[in-house]
């Protein structure tokens, strides 16, 4: 399966989830969609396994087997090899077909059947080695929940639609690497995490952070005997280790029951045999489930500064995990309690990589005592890595990674890395690129001083700092001030003032054409209102231009949009398929129409992303390339302010620009509109009012081509169009420059 096919599978699954979840919160619908995908996976795996056993039989398709002895033999083999069993009439396709059957022929009610099948999967494992791994695995799929629909019929209909959509997707389990579906499952988990806000931190560690932890604990190793996560969430972090080295067995513990179920599903979906993982559900600090075992790779992203019983539980004073350090972690902050637990579970040849809040590096009292013991008495701390802020779901606070080893090669020093300033900004959170991740890992491996980034501190240096691990004490990132040339600044101020006078003169001259007073003063918000008001008055015909002979122009003519424009095919590339790196073809994204591009679009003046090579995109014909005069309309938005917003392509290089996901291209059919006018026309108040009336949707608004074609355009004489377009282009540019000059002046005053 190519990368493009993999991305298509991920997008298909997400589209199903997004389209069908209705008004449910992302984290609520997550349990249903992931549960149904898991059921489909178990079904396809059972079908393939049974078909392999039936190769020498007369009936070779398991779905058609009716002989009881054959089914019993397949059940016995399945429980031993797969760990579960599904009867032929319990396969995913069978229940999907029934749920979507023609009601005139037979009943399509499947809720009871589906619940019985999910129960049957769990019950089939009773008394077998896989019982613990399947026990109550589907308990979060409440098929009677009113969140799925108020009536039984509504719930049945929704679930049948979900199954039908999923049934159309072939997971190709017999053809592809097991990680393909597993990675698609991970993709869904990450997408749900991005929409779950604070709750997301309970079940998902951002992929790039997981990659750093996994690479650290597997450095210079090809095989890991055992991997352990005491706060395993969805199991993503454990599974990430398997991408860096062969892992013998996976162990984890999770407090939240729903997330615990998700972790077990995630393991099975990644084709980890039930005998190779042991995930338990319980409070790790109070009821550890793997206390007698020691692990080679230990990773965790425990809840930041969680509360625990601490000294209020007398047993903790004598617990071997905590007793030797002289102090217990404070009850209000369990960060070091998790560290102590992980150290206890680490094998002699093991490595720990744990994510903690920055405060754990320097807070005093009990935590200071524990830090000193770990460094001075045990000498287990190997590295401290500072991460950028806002990396994690649900919290913007910066975090760090602590690395511990029992048998340290460099046992006379500790490496400090300050990676806090190197990240990319995304709309909702910071992200680490592959290059930035590689730099962190290479720095950890090389263990050398890097100016303003890393420092190898001796144990004596750490002791001099009273075992305070605050990274700025060790890595100097201070940037000296640049010398200021006051004469150059003075010239810039004079030039800006001169330019302001020139811009004011331009605006005044333009306003005189319409016989209106120019805007005075430096109030940015009022200037924006004035600019919008001029456009409003032009398109309401309160303000009119005269022709070159001083005569009135003819009255405007009303035409349906469909008579003026025809539709051109666009592609469906989302933001994930675009890149800021130079390429061959640029792609207009609907989000940039909402917030970024001007009404009159000049390709050489706008920052437009390129289509990434991994998208494997090529237009079907030259017609798909944008041309001067084309109008690109955003057909989707979460709010009315941006729905149907349009830009007109005024300047474009030949065969270098296309339009992507959630856009329409409207191309003029004749010469009804002149170049540069349509972008303003479609953003005029009268047109915006019409577009808002036809927008439909619940969580996301949309407009259709059919409804857009019916919109009525008021079209002036071509010569008046040209005057309006030329005026607005020059006027808007001048007002925008004045606003920029005012903003620059205010910025200088604020900095001073």
C-alpha positions as CSV (number, residue, x, y, z in Angstrom):
1,X,0.0,0.0,0.0
2,X,1.4,3.3,-1.1
3,X,1.6,6.4,1.3
4,X,-1.2,8.0,-0.8
5,X,-3.4,4.9,-0.4
6,X,-2.7,4.9,3.3
7,X,-3.7,8.5,3.6
8,X,-6.8,7.8,1.6
9,X,-7.8,5.0,4.0
10,X,-7.2,7.4,7.0
11,X,-9.3,10.1,5.4
12,X,-12.1,7.7,4.5
13,X,-12.3,6.5,8.1
14,X,-12.2,10.1,9.5
15,X,-14.9,11.2,7.0
16,X,-17.2,8.4,8.2
17,X,-16.6,9.4,11.8
18,X,-17.1,13.2,11.1
19,X,-20.1,12.9,8.8
20,X,-22.1,10.5,11.1
21,X,-21.3,11.8,14.6
22,X,-23.9,14.5,14.4
23,X,-24.0,16.6,17.5
24,X,-22.1,14.2,19.7
25,X,-18.8,15.3,21.2
26,X,-15.7,13.9,19.5
27,X,-14.7,11.9,22.6
28,X,-18.2,10.4,22.9
29,X,-18.5,9.2,19.3
30,X,-14.9,8.1,19.4
31,X,-15.8,5.0,21.4
32,X,-18.5,4.0,18.9
33,X,-16.6,4.5,15.6
34,X,-13.3,2.9,17.0
35,X,-15.3,0.0,18.4
36,X,-17.1,-0.7,15.1
37,X,-13.8,-0.5,13.2
38,X,-12.3,-3.0,15.7
39,X,-15.3,-5.3,15.2
40,X,-14.8,-5.1,11.4
41,X,-11.1,-5.9,11.9
42,X,-11.9,-9.0,14.0
43,X,-14.4,-10.1,11.5
44,X,-12.1,-9.8,8.4
45,X,-9.3,-11.5,10.3
46,X,-11.7,-14.4,11.3
47,X,-12.9,-14.6,7.7
48,X,-9.4,-14.8,6.3
49,X,-8.2,-17.3,8.9
50,X,-11.2,-19.6,8.4
51,X,-10.9,-19.4,4.6
52,X,-7.3,-20.6,4.9
53,X,-8.5,-23.6,6.9
54,X,-11.2,-24.3,4.2
55,X,-8.8,-24.4,1.2
56,X,-9.1,-28.2,0.9
57,X,-12.9,-28.2,1.6
58,X,-15.8,-28.1,-0.9
59,X,-17.1,-24.9,0.6
60,X,-14.2,-22.5,0.7
61,X,-15.9,-19.3,1.8
62,X,-16.4,-19.2,5.5
63,X,-19.4,-17.0,5.2
64,X,-21.3,-19.8,3.5
65,X,-20.3,-22.6,5.8
66,X,-23.2,-24.3,7.6
67,X,-21.7,-27.7,8.7
68,X,-21.6,-27.7,12.5
69,X,-18.6,-29.9,12.7
70,X,-16.6,-27.6,10.3
71,X,-17.6,-24.6,12.4
72,X,-16.6,-26.3,15.6
73,X,-13.2,-27.2,14.2
74,X,-12.7,-23.6,13.0
75,X,-13.7,-22.3,16.4
76,X,-11.1,-24.5,18.1
77,X,-8.4,-23.3,15.8
78,X,-9.5,-19.7,16.0
79,X,-9.4,-19.6,19.8
80,X,-5.9,-21.0,19.8
81,X,-4.5,-18.8,17.1
82,X,-6.6,-15.7,17.1
83,X,-7.8,-15.7,20.7
84,X,-11.5,-15.2,19.8
85,X,-14.2,-16.7,17.5
86,X,-17.0,-15.3,15.2
87,X,-19.7,-17.6,13.7
88,X,-20.3,-17.1,10.0
89,X,-23.6,-15.2,10.6
90,X,-21.8,-12.9,13.1
91,X,-19.4,-11.6,10.4
92,X,-19.4,-7.8,9.9
93,X,-20.8,-8.0,6.3
94,X,-23.7,-10.2,7.4
95,X,-24.9,-7.8,10.1
96,X,-24.3,-4.7,7.8
97,X,-26.3,-6.3,5.0
98,X,-29.2,-7.0,7.4
99,X,-29.1,-3.5,8.8
100,X,-29.3,-2.0,5.3
101,X,-31.8,-4.5,3.8
102,X,-35.0,-3.5,2.0
103,X,-37.6,-3.4,4.8
104,X,-40.2,-4.7,2.5
105,X,-38.4,-8.0,2.2
106,X,-37.1,-8.6,5.8
107,X,-36.5,-6.8,9.0
108,X,-33.5,-4.5,9.2
109,X,-33.4,-4.2,13.0
110,X,-29.9,-5.2,14.1
111,X,-29.4,-3.6,17.5
112,X,-30.1,-6.8,19.5
113,X,-28.2,-8.9,17.0
114,X,-25.2,-6.6,17.1
115,X,-25.1,-6.5,20.9
116,X,-25.4,-10.3,21.0
117,X,-22.4,-10.6,18.6
118,X,-20.2,-8.3,20.6
119,X,-21.1,-10.2,23.8
120,X,-20.4,-13.5,21.9
121,X,-16.9,-12.4,20.9
122,X,-16.1,-11.8,24.6
123,X,-17.8,-15.0,25.7
124,X,-16.0,-17.1,23.1
125,X,-12.7,-16.4,25.0
126,X,-13.9,-17.6,28.4
127,X,-11.7,-20.2,29.8
128,X,-8.9,-19.5,27.2
129,X,-5.6,-17.8,27.5
130,X,-7.0,-14.7,25.8
131,X,-9.9,-14.2,28.2
132,X,-8.4,-11.3,30.1
133,X,-7.6,-9.4,26.9
134,X,-11.2,-9.6,25.6
135,X,-13.1,-9.3,28.9
136,X,-15.6,-6.5,28.6
137,X,-13.8,-5.1,25.6
138,X,-17.0,-3.7,24.1
139,X,-18.6,-2.4,27.3
140,X,-18.4,1.3,26.1
141,X,-20.5,0.6,23.0
142,X,-23.9,1.4,24.6
143,X,-26.2,0.7,21.6
144,X,-29.2,1.9,23.6
145,X,-27.8,5.3,24.3
146,X,-30.0,8.2,23.3
147,X,-26.9,10.0,22.1
148,X,-27.2,7.8,19.0
149,X,-30.8,8.8,18.5
150,X,-33.9,9.5,20.5
151,X,-35.8,6.5,19.2
152,X,-34.9,2.9,18.7
153,X,-35.5,3.3,15.0
154,X,-33.1,6.4,14.8
155,X,-30.4,4.5,16.7
156,X,-30.8,1.4,14.4
157,X,-30.7,3.6,11.3
158,X,-27.5,5.5,12.4
159,X,-25.6,2.3,13.4
160,X,-26.7,0.6,10.1
161,X,-25.3,3.6,8.1
162,X,-22.0,3.5,10.0
163,X,-21.7,-0.3,9.3
164,X,-22.6,0.3,5.6
165,X,-19.9,2.9,5.2
166,X,-17.3,0.8,6.9
167,X,-18.3,-2.3,4.9
168,X,-17.4,-0.5,1.7
169,X,-13.7,-0.2,2.8
170,X,-11.5,-3.2,2.3
171,X,-8.9,-3.3,5.0
172,X,-6.9,-5.7,2.8
173,X,-5.6,-7.6,5.8
174,X,-4.3,-10.4,3.7
175,X,-2.3,-8.0,1.4
176,X,-0.8,-5.2,3.5
177,X,1.5,-4.8,6.5
178,X,-0.5,-5.1,9.7
179,X,0.7,-1.6,10.7
180,X,-1.3,0.1,7.9
181,X,-4.7,-0.4,9.6
182,X,-3.1,0.0,13.0
183,X,-1.6,3.4,11.9
184,X,-5.0,4.4,10.4
185,X,-6.5,3.6,13.8
186,X,-3.8,5.7,15.5
187,X,-4.6,8.5,13.0
188,X,-8.3,8.4,14.1
189,X,-7.3,8.4,17.8
190,X,-5.1,11.5,17.2
191,X,-7.9,13.2,15.3
192,X,-10.4,12.6,18.1
193,X,-7.7,13.8,20.6
194,X,-7.4,17.1,18.7
195,X,-11.1,17.6,19.2
196,X,-11.4,16.4,22.7
197,X,-9.6,19.3,24.4
198,X,-8.5,18.7,27.9
199,X,-9.8,15.1,28.0
200,X,-7.4,14.2,25.2
201,X,-4.4,14.2,27.5
202,X,-6.0,11.2,29.2
203,X,-5.6,8.9,26.3
204,X,-3.1,10.2,23.7
205,X,0.5,11.5,23.6
206,X,1.3,13.6,20.5
207,X,3.1,11.4,17.9
208,X,6.3,13.3,17.7
209,X,6.7,13.3,21.5
210,X,6.1,9.5,21.4
211,X,8.7,9.2,18.7
212,X,11.3,11.0,20.9
213,X,10.6,8.7,23.9
214,X,10.6,5.6,21.8
215,X,13.9,6.4,20.1
216,X,15.6,7.2,23.4
217,X,14.7,3.9,25.1
218,X,15.7,1.9,22.0
219,X,18.9,3.8,21.1
220,X,21.5,1.4,19.7
221,X,19.1,-1.6,20.3
222,X,17.5,-3.8,17.7
223,X,15.4,-5.8,20.1
224,X,13.7,-5.0,23.4
225,X,12.7,-7.8,25.7
226,X,9.9,-5.9,27.3
227,X,8.3,-2.5,27.1
228,X,6.2,-1.0,30.0
229,X,4.0,2.1,30.4
230,X,2.5,2.7,33.8
231,X,0.0,5.3,32.4
232,X,-0.5,3.8,29.0
233,X,-3.6,5.6,27.8
234,X,-4.6,4.2,24.4
235,X,-1.3,2.3,24.1
236,X,0.1,4.5,21.4
237,X,3.3,5.2,23.2
238,X,4.0,1.5,23.7
239,X,3.3,0.7,20.1
240,X,5.6,3.5,19.0
241,X,8.5,1.6,20.5
242,X,7.8,-1.3,18.2
243,X,8.5,1.0,15.2
244,X,12.1,1.5,16.5
245,X,12.9,-2.1,17.6
246,X,11.5,-5.6,17.9
247,X,9.6,-5.8,21.2
248,X,9.1,-9.2,22.9
249,X,6.2,-8.2,25.2
250,X,4.2,-5.1,26.0
251,X,3.0,-4.3,29.5
252,X,0.8,-1.4,30.6
253,X,-1.6,-0.1,33.2
254,X,-4.4,2.4,32.8
255,X,-6.8,3.9,35.4
256,X,-9.6,5.0,33.0
257,X,-11.8,2.0,32.0
258,X,-12.7,3.4,28.6
259,X,-9.1,4.2,27.7
260,X,-8.0,0.8,29.0
261,X,-10.4,-0.8,26.5
262,X,-9.1,1.4,23.8
263,X,-5.5,0.3,24.6
264,X,-6.4,-3.4,24.3
265,X,-8.1,-2.8,20.9
266,X,-5.2,-0.8,19.7
267,X,-2.8,-3.7,20.5
268,X,-4.9,-6.2,18.7
269,X,-5.4,-3.9,15.7
270,X,-1.6,-3.6,15.4
271,X,-1.5,-7.4,15.2
272,X,0.1,-7.9,18.6
273,X,-0.9,-11.4,19.6
274,X,-2.8,-11.7,22.8
275,X,0.0,-13.6,24.4
276,X,2.4,-10.7,23.8
277,X,0.6,-8.0,25.7
278,X,-0.6,-7.6,29.3
279,X,-2.6,-4.4,29.8
280,X,-4.2,-4.0,33.3
281,X,-6.8,-1.5,34.6
282,X,-6.1,-0.1,38.0
283,X,-4.5,2.9,39.8
284,X,-0.7,2.3,39.2
285,X,0.5,4.1,42.3
286,X,-2.1,2.5,44.7
287,X,-2.6,-0.9,43.0
288,X,0.4,-1.7,40.8
289,X,-0.2,-4.8,38.7
290,X,3.3,-5.8,37.5
291,X,5.3,-5.2,40.6
292,X,7.3,-8.4,40.4
293,X,8.5,-7.7,36.9
294,X,11.4,-5.6,35.5
295,X,11.3,-4.0,32.1
296,X,14.0,-3.0,29.6
297,X,12.1,0.0,28.1
298,X,9.9,2.1,30.4
299,X,8.0,5.1,28.9
300,X,5.2,7.3,30.2
301,X,3.4,10.5,29.9
302,X,1.6,10.5,33.2
303,X,-1.0,13.1,34.1
304,X,0.8,16.3,35.0
305,X,0.9,17.0,38.7
306,X,-1.9,14.6,39.5
307,X,-3.2,14.1,43.0
308,X,-2.4,10.9,44.9
309,X,-2.8,9.6,48.5
310,X,0.9,10.1,49.4
311,X,1.5,10.3,53.1
312,X,-2.2,9.9,53.8
313,X,-1.8,6.2,53.0
314,X,0.5,4.8,55.7
315,X,1.5,1.9,53.4
316,X,3.4,4.3,51.1
317,X,5.9,4.9,53.9
318,X,7.1,1.3,53.7
319,X,6.4,0.7,50.0
320,X,9.7,-0.4,48.5
321,X,9.1,1.9,45.5
322,X,9.1,5.1,47.6
323,X,10.6,4.3,51.0
324,X,14.4,4.8,50.3
325,X,14.2,8.4,49.1
326,X,13.6,10.0,52.4
327,X,10.4,11.8,51.4
328,X,7.2,10.9,49.6
329,X,6.1,13.0,46.6
330,X,3.5,15.6,47.8
331,X,-0.1,14.5,47.7
332,X,-0.9,17.4,45.3
333,X,1.8,16.4,42.8
334,X,2.4,12.8,41.9
335,X,5.0,13.5,39.2
336,X,7.9,12.0,41.2
337,X,5.8,9.2,42.6
338,X,5.5,8.0,39.0
339,X,9.2,8.4,38.5
340,X,10.0,6.4,41.6
341,X,7.5,3.7,40.5
342,X,9.2,3.5,37.1
343,X,12.7,3.3,38.6
344,X,11.5,0.4,40.7
345,X,10.2,-1.4,37.6
346,X,13.3,-0.7,35.4
347,X,15.6,-3.6,34.6
348,X,19.4,-3.3,35.2
349,X,19.9,-2.8,31.4
350,X,16.8,-0.7,31.1
351,X,16.1,2.9,30.1
352,X,13.3,5.2,31.3
353,X,12.0,8.2,29.3
354,X,9.2,10.0,31.0
355,X,7.4,13.3,30.3
356,X,6.9,15.7,33.2
357,X,5.8,19.3,33.7
358,X,8.7,21.8,33.9
359,X,8.0,22.4,37.6
360,X,9.3,19.0,38.5
361,X,12.8,20.2,37.6
362,X,13.0,22.9,40.2
363,X,10.2,22.6,42.8
364,X,11.6,22.3,46.3
365,X,10.6,20.6,49.6
366,X,9.9,16.8,49.2
367,X,10.5,16.9,45.4
368,X,13.9,18.5,45.9
369,X,14.9,15.7,48.3
370,X,13.8,13.0,45.9
371,X,15.7,14.7,43.0
372,X,18.9,14.9,45.1
373,X,18.6,11.2,46.1
374,X,18.2,10.1,42.5
375,X,21.2,12.1,41.3
376,X,23.6,11.9,44.3
377,X,22.9,8.5,45.8
378,X,21.5,6.5,42.8
379,X,23.1,8.4,39.9
380,X,20.4,7.3,37.6
381,X,19.5,10.6,35.8
382,X,21.0,10.6,32.3
383,X,19.4,13.5,30.6
384,X,17.0,16.4,30.9
385,X,15.3,17.6,27.7
386,X,13.2,20.7,27.6
387,X,10.2,20.7,25.2
388,X,8.3,23.6,23.6
389,X,5.1,24.9,25.2
390,X,1.7,23.9,23.9
391,X,2.7,20.5,22.6
392,X,0.2,18.5,24.5
393,X,-3.6,18.3,24.3
394,X,-5.4,20.0,27.1
395,X,-2.5,22.0,28.5
396,X,-0.3,24.8,27.2
397,X,2.4,24.5,29.9
398,X,5.9,23.5,28.8
399,X,7.1,20.0,29.6
400,X,10.3,18.1,29.7
401,X,11.6,14.6,29.3
402,X,13.7,13.0,32.0
403,X,15.9,10.0,31.0
404,X,17.0,7.5,33.6
405,X,19.4,4.5,33.4
406,X,20.8,2.2,36.1
407,X,24.0,1.3,34.2
408,X,25.0,4.7,32.7
409,X,27.9,4.9,30.3
410,X,28.5,8.6,31.1
411,X,28.1,8.3,34.8
412,X,30.0,11.5,35.7
413,X,27.6,13.9,34.0
414,X,24.1,14.8,33.0
415,X,23.0,16.1,29.6
416,X,20.8,19.1,29.4
417,X,19.0,19.9,26.1
418,X,16.9,23.1,25.6
419,X,14.6,22.3,22.6
420,X,11.9,24.7,23.8
421,X,12.4,27.3,21.1
422,X,12.4,24.9,18.1
423,X,8.9,24.1,16.9
424,X,6.3,24.9,14.3
425,X,3.1,26.8,15.1
426,X,-0.2,25.1,14.2
427,X,-3.7,26.6,14.7
428,X,-4.3,24.9,18.0
429,X,-1.0,23.7,19.3
430,X,2.7,23.6,18.7
431,X,4.2,20.7,16.6
432,X,7.7,19.2,16.3
433,X,8.9,18.5,12.8
434,X,10.9,15.3,11.9
435,X,14.0,17.5,11.6
436,X,13.5,18.9,15.1
437,X,12.9,15.4,16.5
438,X,16.1,14.2,14.8
439,X,18.1,17.1,16.3
440,X,17.0,16.1,19.8
441,X,17.9,12.4,19.3
442,X,21.2,13.2,17.7
443,X,22.1,15.6,20.5
444,X,21.2,13.0,23.1
445,X,23.3,10.4,21.2
446,X,26.3,12.6,20.6
447,X,26.3,14.0,24.1
448,X,28.3,17.2,23.3
449,X,27.8,20.9,24.1
450,X,25.8,22.7,21.5
451,X,25.8,26.5,21.7
452,X,22.4,27.8,23.1
453,X,21.0,24.2,22.8
454,X,22.8,21.6,24.9
455,X,25.3,21.3,27.7
456,X,26.9,18.3,29.4
457,X,27.0,19.2,33.1
458,X,29.2,17.5,35.5
459,X,27.7,16.0,38.7
460,X,29.6,18.6,40.6
461,X,28.0,21.4,38.6
462,X,24.5,20.0,39.3
463,X,25.4,19.7,43.0
464,X,26.5,23.4,43.0
465,X,23.0,24.2,41.8
466,X,21.5,22.3,44.8
467,X,20.2,19.6,42.4
468,X,17.9,22.2,40.8
469,X,17.5,21.0,37.2
470,X,16.0,24.2,35.8
471,X,17.4,24.1,32.3
472,X,18.4,27.8,31.9
473,X,20.9,27.2,34.8
474,X,22.9,24.9,32.4
475,X,22.0,26.0,28.8
476,X,22.6,29.7,28.1
477,X,20.1,30.8,25.5
478,X,20.4,34.6,26.2
479,X,20.5,36.6,23.0
480,X,22.5,39.9,23.4
481,X,20.7,43.0,22.1
482,X,21.6,44.2,18.6
483,X,23.2,47.7,18.6
484,X,20.7,50.4,17.7
485,X,21.6,52.9,15.0
486,X,19.6,55.9,16.2
487,X,20.3,57.9,13.0
488,X,18.9,55.0,10.9
489,X,15.8,54.8,13.2
490,X,15.4,58.6,12.8
491,X,15.5,58.3,9.0
492,X,13.0,55.4,9.1
493,X,10.6,57.5,11.2
494,X,10.9,60.5,8.8
495,X,10.4,58.3,5.8
496,X,7.3,56.7,7.4
497,X,5.9,60.1,8.1
498,X,6.5,61.2,4.5
499,X,4.9,58.0,3.2
500,X,1.9,58.6,5.4
501,X,1.4,62.0,3.8
502,X,1.6,60.5,0.4
503,X,-0.9,57.7,1.2
504,X,-3.3,60.3,2.7
505,X,-3.0,62.3,-0.6
506,X,-3.8,59.2,-2.6
507,X,-6.8,58.4,-0.5
508,X,-8.0,62.0,-0.7
509,X,-7.7,62.1,-4.5
510,X,-9.6,58.8,-4.8
511,X,-12.4,60.0,-2.5
512,X,-12.8,63.1,-4.6
513,X,-13.7,60.9,-7.6
514,X,-16.8,59.8,-5.6
515,X,-17.3,63.3,-4.1
516,X,-17.0,62.0,-0.5
517,X,-14.9,63.3,2.4
518,X,-11.6,61.3,3.0
519,X,-11.1,59.5,6.3
520,X,-9.1,61.6,8.8
521,X,-7.2,60.5,11.9
522,X,-5.5,57.3,12.9
523,X,-8.2,55.1,14.4
524,X,-7.5,51.7,12.8
525,X,-11.0,50.2,13.5
526,X,-12.8,53.3,12.1
527,X,-10.6,53.1,9.0
528,X,-11.7,49.5,8.4
529,X,-15.4,50.6,8.9
530,X,-14.8,53.4,6.4
531,X,-13.3,51.1,3.8
532,X,-16.2,48.7,4.1
533,X,-18.7,51.5,4.0
534,X,-17.3,52.8,0.7
535,X,-17.8,49.3,-0.9
536,X,-21.3,49.0,0.7
537,X,-22.3,52.4,-0.9
538,X,-20.9,51.5,-4.3
539,X,-22.8,48.2,-4.5
540,X,-26.0,49.7,-3.1
541,X,-25.6,52.4,-5.8
542,X,-25.7,55.2,-3.2
543,X,-22.4,56.2,-4.7
544,X,-22.1,56.1,-8.5
545,X,-19.4,56.9,-11.0
546,X,-19.9,59.0,-14.2
547,X,-18.7,58.0,-17.6
548,X,-15.8,59.8,-19.2
549,X,-18.2,62.4,-20.7
550,X,-19.7,63.1,-17.3
551,X,-23.0,61.2,-18.0
552,X,-24.7,58.6,-15.8
553,X,-24.1,55.0,-16.6
554,X,-27.0,52.7,-17.6
555,X,-29.0,50.9,-14.9
556,X,-27.5,47.7,-13.6
557,X,-28.9,44.4,-15.0
558,X,-29.9,41.4,-12.9
559,X,-28.7,38.0,-14.0
560,X,-28.5,34.6,-12.3
561,X,-25.0,33.5,-11.4
562,X,-25.4,30.4,-13.5
563,X,-25.9,32.5,-16.6
564,X,-22.7,34.4,-16.0
565,X,-20.4,31.6,-14.8
566,X,-19.8,27.9,-15.5
567,X,-18.2,25.4,-13.1
568,X,-14.7,24.0,-13.4
569,X,-13.5,20.9,-11.6
570,X,-11.5,21.3,-8.4
571,X,-9.5,18.7,-6.5
572,X,-10.1,17.3,-3.0
573,X,-6.6,17.9,-1.5
574,X,-6.7,18.8,2.2
575,X,-4.1,20.8,4.2
576,X,-2.3,17.6,5.0
577,X,-1.3,17.2,1.3
578,X,0.2,20.7,1.0
579,X,3.6,22.1,1.9
580,X,5.4,25.5,2.2
581,X,8.4,24.1,0.4
582,X,8.8,25.1,-3.3
583,X,7.0,22.9,-5.8
584,X,5.5,22.9,-9.2
585,X,1.8,23.5,-8.6
586,X,0.2,25.8,-5.9
587,X,-3.2,24.9,-4.4
588,X,-5.8,27.3,-3.0
589,X,-7.1,26.0,0.3
590,X,-10.6,27.1,1.4
591,X,-9.2,28.2,4.8
592,X,-6.9,30.7,3.1
593,X,-9.9,32.2,1.3
594,X,-11.6,32.6,4.7
595,X,-8.8,34.5,6.4
596,X,-6.0,35.3,4.2
597,X,-6.5,36.2,0.5
598,X,-7.8,39.5,-0.8
599,X,-10.9,39.7,-3.0
600,X,-8.6,40.3,-6.0
601,X,-6.0,37.6,-6.0
602,X,-2.5,38.1,-7.5
603,X,-0.5,34.9,-7.4
604,X,2.8,36.6,-7.1
605,X,1.6,38.7,-4.1
606,X,0.1,35.9,-2.0
607,X,1.6,33.1,0.0
608,X,0.0,30.0,-1.5
609,X,1.1,26.5,-0.4
610,X,2.4,24.0,-2.9
611,X,1.1,20.5,-3.4
612,X,3.4,18.0,-1.7
613,X,5.1,15.3,-3.9
614,X,3.6,12.6,-1.6
615,X,0.1,13.6,-2.8
616,X,0.9,12.1,-6.3
617,X,-1.4,14.8,-7.8
618,X,-1.8,15.8,-11.4
619,X,-4.8,17.6,-12.9
620,X,-7.0,15.5,-15.3
621,X,-6.9,18.3,-17.8
622,X,-5.5,21.8,-18.3
623,X,-9.1,23.1,-17.7
624,X,-8.5,22.6,-14.0
625,X,-5.7,25.2,-13.8
626,X,-6.9,28.6,-12.6
627,X,-7.1,31.4,-15.2
628,X,-7.5,35.2,-15.0
629,X,-11.2,36.0,-14.3
630,X,-11.9,32.7,-12.5
631,X,-13.7,33.1,-9.2
632,X,-12.8,30.6,-6.5
633,X,-15.6,30.1,-3.9
634,X,-15.2,28.5,-0.4
635,X,-18.1,26.1,-0.2
636,X,-17.7,25.2,3.5
637,X,-17.2,27.0,6.8
638,X,-18.0,26.7,10.5
639,X,-19.5,30.2,10.6
640,X,-21.6,32.5,8.4
641,X,-18.9,35.1,8.2
642,X,-16.8,33.0,5.8
643,X,-19.2,30.7,4.1
644,X,-19.3,31.3,0.3
645,X,-16.4,33.8,0.5
646,X,-14.9,34.3,-2.9
647,X,-11.7,35.5,-4.6
648,X,-11.2,36.5,-8.2
649,X,-8.0,35.4,-9.9
650,X,-6.6,38.6,-11.4
651,X,-3.0,37.5,-12.0
652,X,-1.7,34.0,-12.3
653,X,1.1,32.1,-14.0
654,X,0.1,29.6,-16.6
655,X,-0.6,26.1,-15.4
656,X,0.7,26.7,-11.9
657,X,-2.4,27.1,-9.7
658,X,-5.4,24.9,-8.8
659,X,-8.1,24.9,-6.2
660,X,-8.5,22.2,-3.5
661,X,-10.9,20.8,-0.9
662,X,-14.2,22.6,-0.3
663,X,-13.8,25.0,-3.2
664,X,-15.7,25.7,-6.4
665,X,-14.2,27.4,-9.5
666,X,-16.6,29.6,-11.4
667,X,-15.4,30.6,-14.8
668,X,-17.0,33.5,-16.8
669,X,-19.0,32.2,-19.8
670,X,-18.8,35.4,-21.8
671,X,-17.9,39.0,-21.3
672,X,-20.6,40.0,-18.9
673,X,-17.9,40.8,-16.2
674,X,-14.6,42.6,-16.6
675,X,-11.4,41.4,-15.0
676,X,-11.1,42.5,-11.4
677,X,-14.8,43.1,-10.7
678,X,-16.2,39.7,-9.8
679,X,-14.2,39.3,-6.6
680,X,-15.7,42.6,-5.2
681,X,-19.2,41.7,-6.5
682,X,-19.3,38.4,-4.7
683,X,-18.1,40.0,-1.5
684,X,-20.7,42.8,-1.6
685,X,-23.2,43.0,1.2
686,X,-26.1,42.1,-1.1
687,X,-24.4,38.9,-2.3
688,X,-23.3,38.0,1.2
689,X,-26.9,38.2,2.3
690,X,-28.0,35.8,-0.4
691,X,-25.2,33.4,0.3
692,X,-26.0,33.2,4.0
693,X,-29.6,32.4,3.2
694,X,-28.7,29.3,1.2
695,X,-26.0,28.0,3.5
696,X,-27.0,24.8,5.3
697,X,-25.4,22.5,7.9
698,X,-25.2,21.7,11.6
699,X,-21.5,21.7,12.7
700,X,-20.2,22.8,9.3
701,X,-22.1,25.1,6.9
702,X,-22.1,24.4,3.2
703,X,-23.3,25.8,-0.1
704,X,-24.1,23.8,-3.3
705,X,-23.5,24.7,-6.9
706,X,-27.2,24.3,-7.7
707,X,-28.1,27.0,-5.1
708,X,-25.2,29.3,-6.0
709,X,-26.4,29.2,-9.7
710,X,-29.7,30.7,-8.6
711,X,-28.1,33.8,-6.9
712,X,-29.0,37.0,-8.6
713,X,-26.1,39.2,-9.6
714,X,-26.6,43.0,-10.1
715,X,-24.2,43.7,-13.0
716,X,-23.3,47.3,-14.1
717,X,-22.2,48.4,-17.6
718,X,-18.6,47.0,-18.3
719,X,-17.2,50.5,-18.2
720,X,-18.7,51.1,-14.8
721,X,-17.4,47.7,-13.6
722,X,-13.9,48.8,-14.7
723,X,-14.2,52.1,-12.8
724,X,-15.5,50.3,-9.6
725,X,-12.8,47.6,-9.8
726,X,-9.9,50.0,-10.5
727,X,-11.1,52.3,-7.7
728,X,-11.6,49.6,-5.1
729,X,-8.2,48.1,-5.9
730,X,-6.4,51.3,-5.5
731,X,-8.5,52.6,-2.6
732,X,-8.3,49.3,-0.5
733,X,-4.5,49.1,-1.1
734,X,-4.1,52.7,0.1
735,X,-6.2,52.3,3.2
736,X,-4.5,49.0,4.0
737,X,-1.1,50.7,3.7
738,X,-2.3,53.5,6.0
739,X,-3.5,50.9,8.6
740,X,-0.1,49.2,8.3
741,X,1.8,52.4,8.8
742,X,-0.3,53.3,11.9
743,X,0.2,49.7,13.3
744,X,4.0,50.0,12.8
745,X,4.0,53.3,14.6
746,X,2.0,51.9,17.5
747,X,4.3,48.9,17.6
748,X,7.4,51.2,17.9
749,X,5.7,53.2,20.6
750,X,4.8,50.1,22.6
751,X,8.4,48.6,22.3
752,X,9.8,51.9,23.5
